[in-house]
């Protein structure tokens, strides 16, 4: 199998997704804190969509071209979590996500931290937990929810209720997050108990 180069196209797409994180955050900060205008919400959404698309293509191209690399395997899930987590924090900061819906965002953020820790622990034991179809649906719901909420107030001016749709999708993602997170927790707990014994 051909080894992936640090500057192969799949890895460059992953790097680009990492760069998109502070840019999306800056757009939301400028729109809210610096009162830059709602057009920045659309810019944040456009950058977010491009970044989300690269999430599919970097892995697909790496497999298709046999360019899997250690840095790609490490950075790909980190880039995904940074993009979603930073967006959720900024959306909570500007009030797009507020009230009870903050719990949905908190569940998603806590799950990402928990699963990252469990994956690291299980990797040391050379145990892999396969990604289920439901986990992929969770990721899709999460990405779509954040994307809808990024447009949020700007989209509401065109079609009232868009932000509400985004909040509903966020709750769906949170429920799926709890369910899929339980799978990781069970796998990790089983190995913790075996190790303690």
C-alpha positions, 0 to 999 in steps of 0.5 A: 500500500502506498504511504500517504504523504504529508502534503497529499491532496487528502491531507491538504483537504483536512488541513483546509478544514482545520483552517476553516474553524477559526474563519467560521468563528471569526465570521460569527464574532464579527457578525455579533460582537462587532455588528458586522451584518448578517451577510457574515452568517451566510459567509460562515455557512458557505465556508462551513459547507465547503469544510463539511464536504472536504470531510467526505472527500479527504477520506474517500480520496485517501482510500481510493488513491491508497494515500492513508497516512498517520497524520491524516488518521489523527487529524481527520476526527480532530478537524471534525470535532473542532469545526462542530464544537467551535461552531456550537460555542459561537452559536451559544455565545451569540444567542442562536442556541439558548435556553433549554437548547444549550443542553443539546449542545452540551450533550454533543460537546461532552460526548465528543470529549468522552469518545475522544478519551475512550478512543485513545484508551482503546487504541492503547489496547489495540481495540477498535470500535467500528463506526455504525450506520447510526453513528453516521446518521448522527454525524449527518444530523449534527452537521446539518443542524449546525449548518442551519443554525449558522444561517440562523437569523439571516435565513429567518428573514427569508423563511421564518422558522429556519432557526427553529428547524435548526434547533429541532435538528440539534435535539435530534443530533443530541439524542443520537449522540447519547445513543451512539456514545453509549456504544463507545462507553460500553466497549470502554467499560468492558475493557476497563473492568477486564483490566481491573480484574 
